[in-house]
């Protein structure tokens, strides 16, 4: 039930019908399992040491960027229901998606493992503001290379850490 809700965003009413339970039961199960999954899965998200990164760096990254690539970042948005609170509604409305959303920044290593997940921010938050304020910059060391999509305008904030931002089309 929880995985169906996460993957397909099936409404609670539909899940209640499919599983033969009440809507409030679906809500309780979903909320409690999200908490349990966060507790159990969050230890799998860790920021690796530079030596560990360099020893397992894929050949394509070594050839193109030497061993400087530390993290590849992007933001994604998740649709949410329209909040009843007007301030929350304004903060979560994404003009890009034309819907109320929450935005999360995710970072992966060149090896493909998740190394950073920010807290959720309102969909109106810019990628640049989220990157500046989510704690990612505190993890960078001088000389680190951060790869991001071309739309990410983070050169100036990454330069403050004496690291480099490389905007490229990864898709």
Steps between C-alpha positions, in 0.01 A plus 500: 500500500772745599714422197199538270427841655862611462548374145161565343357770729173310527240690707427373853139427400617269219746319727231458767271338243775274360609376843156490661580746780388849597661816364622591850669158530682561172613840627624357831685213329659732246618750763637237736682313221656822367645564844624141529654509151676829577651355819612177330618641167665828600825328613546392138541864397846614601765739373806289405859593582699638205741204500207262470360705210833512317572128536170399343462783246361374166741522204278743308516749787875455542551564130272805478535665839797333667407392851349832600128425457353468847126524446242528225197701612149570382170611649173319456147600584220289640136600454305563820139584572415870504551621860208673669735751663552787254864559596583130458315502169709793375827344618432166334361619167750422224464724197713248307267207575181712531411304811571494873820306562782439741855515369793283609867514402668164450869428455656183364860391474659426161466133597121543517429480872286762672720720715271790591128569532381838622193570705190585295446867414200674346480465122543876454858476638765547231758229438775748585344603833438138595862407416631789708289421804461122517841415649664359188760778485626404846601159365716632215876536524723733295557350155179294492313494171120519518311394189152634434254551218543811286208672671683499834658842547724418796844603372529792742394315816719199425795732427474632855601151614794506253335212320383496140155458355472325168167550328434234244212323342481163675170393354 
